[in-house]
Amino acid sequence: MAERNVTRPTREEVYDLLMNARQSDWVELSLEDGRSLSGAIIFNEFKGTGRLINVEQEISFDFNVDQVLDVKI
């Protein structure tokens, strides 16, 4: 089985993705533990923390910028 050589985005790149995603109604976060969560986000760039809220599934998830691998808008 061939391994994919995927580079992890830098912390600054993740910050930029999250800052842009704050304006979106719906985003998908890919986390380092393999989970992928969808919803709206609130992001505090000064603390490097945020919350993803999915009202349809009635969940909210607190995250740290270091947990995020990718943000899809």
C-alpha positions as CSV (number, residue, x, y, z in Angstrom):
1,M,0.0,0.0,0.0
2,A,1.5,3.3,-1.0
3,E,1.6,6.1,1.5
4,R,0.5,9.6,0.5
5,N,3.0,12.3,1.3
6,V,0.7,15.0,2.7
7,T,2.2,18.1,4.2
8,R,0.5,19.6,7.2
9,P,-0.2,23.4,6.8
10,T,1.7,25.7,9.1
11,R,0.1,27.3,12.1
12,E,-0.1,30.6,10.2
13,E,-1.8,29.0,7.2
14,V,-4.4,27.4,9.6
15,Y,-4.9,30.8,11.2
16,D,-5.6,32.3,7.8
17,L,-8.0,29.5,6.9
18,L,-9.9,29.9,10.1
19,M,-10.0,33.7,9.8
20,N,-11.6,33.4,6.3
21,A,-14.0,30.7,7.5
22,R,-15.4,32.9,10.2
23,Q,-17.4,34.7,7.5
24,S,-18.9,31.5,6.1
25,D,-22.2,30.0,7.1
26,W,-20.9,26.4,6.9
27,V,-17.4,25.0,7.1
28,E,-15.8,21.6,7.5
29,L,-12.9,21.2,9.9
30,S,-10.5,18.2,9.5
31,L,-8.8,17.5,12.9
32,E,-5.5,15.7,13.7
33,D,-7.3,12.9,15.4
34,G,-9.0,11.9,12.1
35,R,-12.4,13.5,12.7
36,S,-14.1,15.8,10.3
37,L,-16.8,18.1,11.7
38,S,-19.1,20.5,9.9
39,G,-20.9,23.6,11.1
40,A,-20.4,27.3,11.7
41,I,-17.4,28.5,13.6
42,I,-16.5,31.2,16.1
43,F,-12.7,31.8,16.2
44,N,-10.7,33.9,18.6
45,E,-7.4,34.6,16.9
46,F,-5.8,36.1,20.0
47,K,-6.3,32.9,22.0
48,G,-6.0,30.5,19.1
49,T,-9.2,28.8,20.1
50,G,-12.6,28.4,18.6
51,R,-16.0,26.6,18.6
52,L,-17.7,24.8,15.9
53,I,-21.5,24.7,16.2
54,N,-23.8,22.4,14.2
55,V,-27.4,23.2,15.1
56,E,-28.8,20.4,12.9
57,Q,-26.9,17.7,14.8
58,E,-27.2,19.7,18.1
59,I,-23.4,19.6,18.8
60,S,-20.7,22.1,19.6
61,F,-17.0,21.4,19.7
62,D,-14.3,23.5,21.2
63,F,-11.0,23.4,19.3
64,N,-7.5,24.7,19.4
65,V,-5.7,25.9,16.3
66,D,-3.1,23.2,16.8
67,Q,-5.8,20.5,16.4
68,V,-6.9,21.7,13.0
69,L,-5.4,20.1,9.8
70,D,-7.6,21.7,7.2
71,V,-10.6,24.0,6.8
72,K,-13.0,23.7,3.8
73,I,-15.4,26.5,3.1
